[in-house]
Amino acid sequence: MAMQNQVYTLGFTVRQVIEMGGAADEIMGQLYLTHLANRRVTTLSGGESQRVAIAQAIAQNTPVLLLDEPLSAQDVDSRQRIIELLKKRADAGSTIVVVAHSHENDLSWADKVIKNFL
């Protein structure tokens, strides 16, 4: 699971945090985190922290992945990398559940969109 507002309080490096979930190198490359591998997670921007949390969740290689607003605080390139990685995981058989406050057109990459109107 990757929460939207990840806040790190311990001074682990990006690589260490991702490795807590599993293998890190490939995922760091896919999410453009390799250049941050030795930085302390406490020094990252909001978008960088969020990508680290997503990478750690993906590294766990679970059959179901729960993500809260994974595309918020991301630039266009990072958004596309995340979408491509999630689609790749879904194509490999994982179930990906994304909570997003987005227009349905922004979720065209998803297999299914469930709307909740309160």
N, CA and C atoms as an extended XYZ file, in Angstrom:
354
Properties=species:S:1:pos:R:3:atomname:S:1:resname:S:1:resid:I:1 pbc="F F F"
N         0.848       -1.165        0.000 N   MET     1
C         0.000        0.000        0.000 CA  MET     1
C         0.895        1.229        0.000 C   MET     1
N         0.511        2.214       -0.784 N   ALA     2
C         1.239        3.481       -0.807 CA  ALA     2
C         0.245        4.607       -0.543 C   ALA     2
N         0.472        5.313        0.531 N   MET     3
C        -0.410        6.409        0.906 CA  MET     3
C        -0.007        7.685        0.169 C   MET     3
N        -0.950        8.586        0.021 N   GLN     4
C        -0.718        9.825       -0.716 CA  GLN     4
C         0.341       10.699       -0.068 C   GLN     4
N         0.250       10.939        1.200 N   ASN     5
C         1.174       11.852        1.878 CA  ASN     5
C         2.148       11.073        2.746 C   ASN     5
N         3.157       10.535        2.121 N   GLN     6
C         4.165        9.767        2.847 CA  GLN     6
C         5.100       10.723        3.566 C   GLN     6
N         5.274       10.541        4.857 N   VAL     7
C         6.199       11.360        5.634 CA  VAL     7
C         7.205       10.421        6.288 C   VAL     7
N         8.465       10.628        5.979 N   TYR     8
C         9.524        9.810        6.564 CA  TYR     8
C        10.149       10.565        7.729 C   TYR     8
N        10.386        9.862        8.821 N   THR     9
C        10.998       10.497        9.986 CA  THR     9
C        12.377        9.929       10.304 C   THR     9
N        12.679        8.747        9.801 N   LEU    10
C        13.992        8.147       10.032 CA  LEU    10
C        14.872        8.394        8.816 C   LEU    10
N        16.159        8.544        9.027 N   GLY    11
C        17.080        8.957        7.974 CA  GLY    11
C        17.596        7.850        7.078 C   GLY    11
N        16.738        6.930        6.673 N   PHE    12
C        17.152        5.908        5.726 CA  PHE    12
C        17.365        6.539        4.355 C   PHE    12
N        18.144        5.867        3.510 N   THR    13
C        18.310        6.330        2.135 CA  THR    13
C        17.147        5.808        1.294 C   THR    13
N        17.002        6.381        0.116 N   VAL    14
C        15.971        5.936       -0.816 CA  VAL    14
C        16.134        4.450       -1.094 C   VAL    14
N        17.351        4.020       -1.390 N   ARG    15
C        17.594        2.599       -1.671 CA  ARG    15
C        17.189        1.720       -0.484 C   ARG    15
N        17.547        2.107        0.714 N   GLN    16
C        17.217        1.308        1.898 CA  GLN    16
C        15.706        1.168        2.078 C   GLN    16
N        14.980        2.247        1.879 N   VAL    17
C        13.522        2.200        2.046 CA  VAL    17
C        12.897        1.271        1.013 C   VAL    17
N        13.322        1.382       -0.234 N   ILE    18
C        12.753        0.523       -1.273 CA  ILE    18
C        13.140       -0.932       -1.019 C   ILE    18
N        14.382       -1.178       -0.601 N   GLU    19
C        14.825       -2.543       -0.326 CA  GLU    19
C        14.093       -3.168        0.853 C   GLU    19
N        13.474       -2.358        1.696 N   MET    20
C        12.647       -2.915        2.764 CA  MET    20
C        11.454       -3.664        2.183 C   MET    20
N        11.082       -3.320        0.956 N   GLY    21
C        10.003       -4.022        0.267 CA  GLY    21
C        10.515       -5.182       -0.563 C   GLY    21
N        11.693       -5.043       -1.135 N   GLY    22
C        12.246       -6.088       -2.000 CA  GLY    22
C        13.351       -5.504       -2.864 C   GLY    22
N        13.568       -6.123       -4.029 N   ALA    23
C        14.617       -5.681       -4.949 CA  ALA    23
C        14.345       -4.250       -5.415 C   ALA    23
N        15.388       -3.432       -5.476 N   ALA    24
C        15.195       -2.005       -5.706 CA  ALA    24
C        15.650       -1.490       -7.064 C   ALA    24
N        16.699       -2.036       -7.645 N   ASP    25
C        17.345       -1.418       -8.804 CA  ASP    25
C        16.416       -1.182       -9.991 C   ASP    25
N        15.690       -2.201      -10.420 N   GLU    26
C        14.829       -2.052      -11.591 CA  GLU    26
C        13.716       -1.034      -11.339 C   GLU    26
N        13.091       -1.105      -10.184 N   ILE    27
C        11.993       -0.193       -9.863 CA  ILE    27
C        12.504        1.242       -9.745 C   ILE    27
N        13.685        1.421       -9.142 N   MET    28
C        14.248        2.772       -9.046 CA  MET    28
C        14.475        3.349      -10.433 C   MET    28
N        14.950        2.526      -11.359 N   GLY    29
C        15.152        2.994      -12.724 CA  GLY    29
C        13.840        3.356      -13.400 C   GLY    29
N        12.835        2.531      -13.211 N   GLN    30
C        11.542        2.767      -13.857 CA  GLN    30
C        10.854        4.024      -13.326 C   GLN    30
N        11.066        4.344      -12.062 N   LEU    31
C        10.425        5.519      -11.469 CA  LEU    31
C        11.372        6.708      -11.358 C   LEU    31
N        12.499        6.637      -12.056 N   TYR    32
C        13.475        7.720      -12.097 CA  TYR    32
C        13.912        8.131      -10.683 C   TYR    32
N        14.334        7.127       -9.928 N   LEU    33
C        14.799        7.364       -8.559 CA  LEU    33
C        16.270        7.006       -8.372 C   LEU    33
N        16.897        6.441       -9.387 N   THR    34
C        18.276        5.968       -9.258 CA  THR    34
C        19.220        7.080       -8.809 C   THR    34
N        19.037        8.273       -9.339 N   HIS    35
C        19.926        9.383       -8.974 CA  HIS    35
C        19.712        9.831       -7.519 C   HIS    35
N        18.629        9.363       -6.896 N   LEU    36
C        18.351        9.696       -5.493 CA  LEU    36
C        18.687        8.550       -4.542 C   LEU    36
N        19.234        7.473       -5.045 N   ALA    37
C        19.419        6.243       -4.272 CA  ALA    37
C        20.099        6.453       -2.923 C   ALA    37
N        21.076        7.339       -2.837 N   ASN    38
C        21.823        7.526       -1.597 CA  ASN    38
C        21.385        8.738       -0.786 C   ASN    38
N        20.315        9.404       -1.236 N   ARG    39
C        19.781       10.537       -0.472 CA  ARG    39
C        18.917       10.048        0.670 C   ARG    39
N        18.932       10.778        1.751 N   ARG    40
C        18.064       10.480        2.891 CA  ARG    40
C        16.626       10.813        2.508 C   ARG    40
N        15.703        9.923        2.831 N   VAL    41
C        14.307       10.142        2.465 CA  VAL    41
C        13.721       11.369        3.155 C   VAL    41
N        14.321       11.776        4.250 N   THR    42
C        13.828       12.958        4.959 CA  THR    42
C        14.118       14.248        4.201 C   THR    42
N        14.926       14.181        3.132 N   THR    43
C        15.277       15.376        2.370 CA  THR    43
C        14.540       15.474        1.034 C   THR    43
N        13.635       14.548        0.766 N   LEU    44
C        12.964       14.490       -0.530 CA  LEU    44
C        11.772       15.440       -0.620 C   LEU    44
N        11.436       15.811       -1.841 N   SER    45
C        10.223       16.590       -2.075 CA  SER    45
C         9.012       15.676       -1.910 C   SER    45
N         7.829       16.255       -1.910 N   GLY    46
C         6.610       15.465       -1.774 CA  GLY    46
C         6.448       14.445       -2.882 C   GLY    46
N         6.680       14.861       -4.119 N   GLY    47
C         6.558       13.946       -5.249 CA  GLY    47
C         7.596       12.833       -5.211 C   GLY    47
N         8.827       13.180       -4.827 N   GLU    48
C         9.880       12.161       -4.711 CA  GLU    48
C         9.542       11.160       -3.619 C   GLU    48
N         9.076       11.650       -2.475 N   SER    49
C         8.683       10.754       -1.372 CA  SER    49
C         7.578        9.817       -1.808 C   SER    49
N         6.638       10.351       -2.563 N   GLN    50
C         5.526        9.541       -3.030 CA  GLN    50
C         6.021        8.451       -3.981 C   GLN    50
N         6.950        8.769       -4.882 N   ARG    51
C         7.497        7.762       -5.790 CA  ARG    51
C         8.266        6.693       -5.030 C   ARG    51
N         8.961        7.079       -3.956 N   VAL    52
C         9.665        6.093       -3.134 CA  VAL    52
C         8.647        5.144       -2.487 C   VAL    52
N         7.558        5.685       -1.971 N   ALA    53
C         6.524        4.845       -1.347 CA  ALA    53
C         5.901        3.899       -2.371 C   ALA    53
N         5.662        4.387       -3.584 N   ILE    54
C         5.119        3.542       -4.649 CA  ILE    54
C         6.123        2.448       -5.002 C   ILE    54
N         7.392        2.816       -5.124 N   ALA    55
C         8.440        1.836       -5.442 CA  ALA    55
C         8.534        0.763       -4.363 C   ALA    55
N         8.457        1.169       -3.108 N   GLN    56
C         8.531        0.204       -2.010 CA  GLN    56
C         7.337       -0.755       -2.058 C   GLN    56
N         6.158       -0.230       -2.332 N   ALA    57
C         4.968       -1.081       -2.421 CA  ALA    57
C         5.090       -2.062       -3.587 C   ALA    57
N         5.564       -1.587       -4.731 N   ILE    58
C         5.719       -2.465       -5.895 CA  ILE    58
C         6.795       -3.513       -5.648 C   ILE    58
N         7.862       -3.136       -4.944 N   ALA    59
C         8.960       -4.073       -4.655 CA  ALA    59
C         8.484       -5.266       -3.833 C   ALA    59
N         7.393       -5.109       -3.095 N   GLN    60
C         6.874       -6.199       -2.276 CA  GLN    60
C         6.270       -7.315       -3.124 C   GLN    60
N         6.002       -7.009       -4.398 N   ASN    61
C         5.521       -7.999       -5.356 CA  ASN    61
C         4.274       -8.742       -4.861 C   ASN    61
N         3.349       -7.994       -4.302 N   THR    62
C         2.107       -8.583       -3.814 CA  THR    62
C         1.120       -8.730       -4.969 C   THR    62
N         0.150       -9.637       -4.855 N   PRO    63
C        -0.825       -9.801       -5.938 CA  PRO    63
C        -1.820       -8.645       -6.029 C   PRO    63
N        -1.974       -7.877       -4.949 N   VAL    64
C        -2.876       -6.727       -4.933 CA  VAL    64
C        -2.089       -5.516       -4.464 C   VAL    64
N        -2.231       -4.416       -5.187 N   LEU    65
C        -1.533       -3.179       -4.853 CA  LEU    65
C        -2.576       -2.091       -4.640 C   LEU    65
N        -2.562       -1.457       -3.453 N   LEU    66
C        -3.494       -0.386       -3.120 CA  LEU    66
C        -2.739        0.937       -3.118 C   LEU    66
N        -3.214        1.899       -3.916 N   LEU    67
C        -2.519        3.180       -4.040 CA  LEU    67
C        -3.502        4.331       -3.843 C   LEU    67
N        -3.142        5.249       -2.972 N   ASP    68
C        -3.954        6.427       -2.698 CA  ASP    68
C        -3.362        7.619       -3.439 C   ASP    68
N        -4.060        8.103       -4.458 N   GLU    69
C        -3.632        9.274       -5.236 CA  GLU    69
C        -2.168        9.166       -5.701 C   GLU    69
N        -1.801        8.086       -6.390 N   PRO    70
C        -0.393        7.914       -6.768 CA  PRO    70
C         0.123        8.927       -7.775 C   PRO    70
N        -0.767        9.619       -8.468 N   LEU    71
C        -0.324       10.560       -9.495 CA  LEU    71
C        -0.303       12.008       -9.029 C   LEU    71
N        -0.796       12.272       -7.824 N   SER    72
C        -0.767       13.644       -7.321 CA  SER    72
C         0.680       14.020       -6.997 C   SER    72
N         0.987       15.277       -7.085 N   ALA    73
C         2.326       15.820       -6.798 CA  ALA    73
C         3.396       15.301       -7.759 C   ALA    73
N         2.980       14.810       -8.936 N   GLN    74
C         3.932       14.294       -9.917 CA  GLN    74
C         3.932       15.171      -11.160 C   GLN    74
N         5.111       15.327      -11.760 N   ASP    75
C         5.180       16.041      -13.028 CA  ASP    75
C         4.698       15.104      -14.137 C   ASP    75
N         4.586       15.621      -15.342 N   VAL    76
C         4.025       14.860      -16.459 CA  VAL    76
C         4.823       13.582      -16.714 C   VAL    76
N         6.149       13.680      -16.739 N   ASP    77
C         6.981       12.502      -16.998 CA  ASP    77
C         6.832       11.453      -15.905 C   ASP    77
N         6.815       11.879      -14.650 N   SER    78
C         6.670       10.938      -13.533 CA  SER    78
C         5.304       10.273      -13.565 C   SER    78
N         4.270       11.036      -13.884 N   ARG    79
C         2.922       10.463      -13.999 CA  ARG    79
C         2.917        9.346      -15.035 C   ARG    79
N         3.538        9.614      -16.184 N   GLN    80
C         3.550        8.616      -17.250 CA  GLN    80
C         4.337        7.373      -16.845 C   GLN    80
N         5.464        7.560      -16.165 N   ARG    81
C         6.254        6.408      -15.700 CA  ARG    81
C         5.449        5.549      -14.723 C   ARG    81
N         4.746        6.206      -13.811 N   ILE    82
C         3.936        5.476      -12.830 CA  ILE    82
C         2.823        4.708      -13.535 C   ILE    82
N         2.124        5.364      -14.459 N   ILE    83
C         1.047        4.705      -15.195 CA  ILE    83
C         1.581        3.497      -15.955 C   ILE    83
N         2.696        3.660      -16.646 N   GLU    84
C         3.277        2.547      -17.406 CA  GLU    84
C         3.647        1.387      -16.497 C   GLU    84
N         4.215        1.681      -15.352 N   LEU    85
C         4.592        0.631      -14.408 CA  LEU    85
C         3.362       -0.080      -13.849 C   LEU    85
N         2.320        0.675      -13.524 N   LEU    86
C         1.089        0.059      -13.008 CA  LEU    86
C         0.425       -0.807      -14.078 C   LEU    86
N         0.404       -0.332      -15.319 N   LYS    87
C        -0.170       -1.132      -16.399 CA  LYS    87
C         0.627       -2.418      -16.609 C   LYS    87
N         1.932       -2.318      -16.517 N   LYS    88
C         2.790       -3.503      -16.674 CA  LYS    88
C         2.493       -4.523      -15.581 C   LYS    88
N         2.345       -4.040      -14.342 N   ARG    89
C         2.011       -4.940      -13.227 CA  ARG    89
C         0.643       -5.579      -13.427 C   ARG    89
N        -0.332       -4.787      -13.892 N   ALA    90
C        -1.676       -5.325      -14.141 CA  ALA    90
C        -1.631       -6.363      -15.257 C   ALA    90
N        -0.883       -6.101      -16.309 N   ASP    91
C        -0.757       -7.064      -17.416 CA  ASP    91
C        -0.105       -8.363      -16.961 C   ASP    91
N         0.720       -8.272      -15.911 N   ALA    92
C         1.389       -9.462      -15.372 CA  ALA    92
C         0.489      -10.211      -14.381 C   ALA    92
N        -0.733       -9.687      -14.147 N   GLY    93
C        -1.683      -10.404      -13.306 CA  GLY    93
C        -1.975       -9.780      -11.963 C   GLY    93
N        -1.312       -8.690      -11.615 N   SER    94
C        -1.589       -8.038      -10.329 CA  SER    94
C        -2.905       -7.265      -10.414 C   SER    94
N        -3.572       -7.155       -9.291 N   THR    95
C        -4.747       -6.306       -9.175 CA  THR    95
C        -4.277       -4.985       -8.608 C   THR    95
N        -4.579       -3.903       -9.306 N   ILE    96
C        -4.160       -2.573       -8.897 CA  ILE    96
C        -5.413       -1.776       -8.552 C   ILE    96
N        -5.499       -1.293       -7.318 N   VAL    97
C        -6.621       -0.479       -6.888 CA  VAL    97
C        -6.072        0.916       -6.608 C   VAL    97
N        -6.615        1.895       -7.328 N   VAL    98
C        -6.154        3.272       -7.207 CA  VAL    98
C        -7.324        4.138       -6.753 C   VAL    98
N        -7.109        4.893       -5.685 N   VAL    99
C        -8.075        5.903       -5.271 CA  VAL    99
C        -7.606        7.213       -5.876 C   VAL    99
N        -8.485        7.854       -6.635 N   ALA   100
C        -8.092        9.086       -7.306 CA  ALA   100
C        -9.269       10.049       -7.370 C   ALA   100
N        -9.001       11.291       -7.120 N   HIS   101
C        -9.988       12.344       -7.275 CA  HIS   101
C        -9.695       13.027       -8.608 C   HIS   101
N        -9.958       12.311       -9.675 N   SER   102
C        -9.622       12.777      -11.017 CA  SER   102
C       -10.842       12.661      -11.915 C   SER   102
N       -10.811       13.417      -12.978 N   HIS   103
C       -11.842       13.299      -13.994 CA  HIS   103
C       -11.664       11.948      -14.677 C   HIS   103
N       -12.756       11.348      -15.080 N   GLU   104
C       -12.697       10.021      -15.691 CA  GLU   104
C       -11.773        9.981      -16.908 C   GLU   104
N       -11.698       11.063      -17.664 N   ASN   105
C       -10.804       11.114      -18.825 CA  ASN   105
C        -9.343       10.948      -18.420 C   ASN   105
N        -8.973       11.403      -17.224 N   ASP   106
C        -7.604       11.267      -16.736 CA  ASP   106
C        -7.287        9.841      -16.311 C   ASP   106
N        -8.307        9.008      -16.239 N   LEU   107
C        -8.129        7.618      -15.822 CA  LEU   107
C        -8.354        6.652      -16.982 C   LEU   107
N        -8.196        7.130      -18.195 N   SER   108
C        -8.445        6.304      -19.372 CA  SER   108
C        -7.521        5.089      -19.442 C   SER   108
N        -6.436        5.122      -18.732 N   TRP   109
C        -5.481        4.016      -18.720 CA  TRP   109
C        -5.958        2.857      -17.850 C   TRP   109
N        -6.955        3.089      -17.000 N   ALA   110
C        -7.454        2.053      -16.074 CA  ALA   110
C        -8.397        1.110      -16.811 C   ALA   110
N        -8.425       -0.149      -16.387 N   ASP   111
C        -9.343       -1.126      -16.964 CA  ASP   111
C       -10.781       -0.835      -16.560 C   ASP   111
N       -10.960       -0.345      -15.334 N   LYS   112
C       -12.295       -0.097      -14.832 CA  LYS   112
C       -12.262        1.100      -13.889 C   LYS   112
N       -13.248        1.973      -14.002 N   VAL   113
C       -13.360        3.138      -13.123 CA  VAL   113
C       -14.688        3.021      -12.376 C   VAL   113
N       -14.620        3.109      -11.079 N   ILE   114
C       -15.817        3.089      -10.241 CA  ILE   114
C       -15.997        4.484       -9.684 C   ILE   114
N       -17.136        5.077       -9.973 N   LYS   115
C       -17.418        6.439       -9.501 CA  LYS   115
C       -18.196        6.378       -8.207 C   LYS   115
N       -17.858        7.270       -7.328 N   ASN   116
C       -18.580        7.393       -6.062 CA  ASN   116
C       -19.029        8.833       -5.912 C   ASN   116
N       -20.298        9.039       -6.031 N   PHE   117
C       -20.851       10.370       -5.848 CA  PHE   117
C       -21.549       10.409       -4.510 C   PHE   117
N       -21.101       11.236       -3.632 N   LEU   118
C       -21.728       11.329       -2.303 CA  LEU   118
C       -22.801       12.366       -2.295 C   LEU   118
